[in-house]
Amino acid sequence: MQKFEAAIYNSRARDAKVGGQEPSGISVDWANVRFVEVEAMNENMALIKLDQDYPKKDGYVVEEITPV
């Protein structure tokens, strides 16, 4: 298994922060990029794993993913 590091933020939190509001159901800290490590066979599998914990439908955006 390979390790990958992903740069992730939440677009809903970012939009709320820009608008001077508190996002609903998520910390405003998610407006900033966070780095998350994941182990997977390849980059595509890493993205699938990340989507399980940080779903696109909930506003999470994987800005970048790199092997570590």
PADRENTOR-569042 format. One line per 4 residues: number of its first residue (from 1); their letters; for each residue x, y, z of C-alpha. Coordinates in steps of 0.5 Angstrom, whole numbers, m for minus. Layout:
N
NUM) a) X,Y,Z ~ ...
END
This chain:
68
1) mqkf) 0,0,0 ~ 2,7,m2 ~ 1,13,3 ~ m2,19,0
5) eaai) m3,26,3 ~ m9,30,1 ~ m10,38,1 ~ m18,38,3
9) ynsr) m22,44,5 ~ m30,45,5 ~ m33,49,0 ~ m39,50,4
13) arda) m35,53,10 ~ m31,57,6 ~ m37,60,3 ~ m40,62,10
17) kvgg) m33,65,12 ~ m33,69,6 ~ m40,71,7 ~ m39,73,15
21) qeps) m43,67,17 ~ m42,61,21 ~ m43,54,17 ~ m49,49,19
25) gisv) m46,43,21 ~ m39,44,20 ~ m33,48,23 ~ m31,54,20
29) dwan) m24,52,21 ~ m26,47,15 ~ m25,53,10 ~ m18,53,11
33) vrfv) m14,47,7 ~ m13,41,12 ~ m8,36,10 ~ m10,28,11
37) evea) m6,22,10 ~ m9,16,7 ~ m6,9,5 ~ m9,6,m2
41) mnen) m6,2,m8 ~ m6,8,m12 ~ m9,15,m13 ~ m15,13,m15
45) mali) m17,8,m9 ~ m14,14,m5 ~ m19,19,m8 ~ m25,14,m7
49) kldq) m23,13,1 ~ m23,20,2 ~ m29,21,m1 ~ m32,16,4
53) dypk) m30,20,10 ~ m30,27,6 ~ m36,27,1 ~ m36,31,m5
57) kdgy) m44,32,m3 ~ m42,35,3 ~ m38,40,0 ~ m31,37,1
61) vvee) m26,39,m4 ~ m19,35,m5 ~ m15,41,m8 ~ m9,36,m9
65) itpv) m6,29,m7 ~ 1,27,m7 ~ 5,21,m6 ~ 9,21,1
END
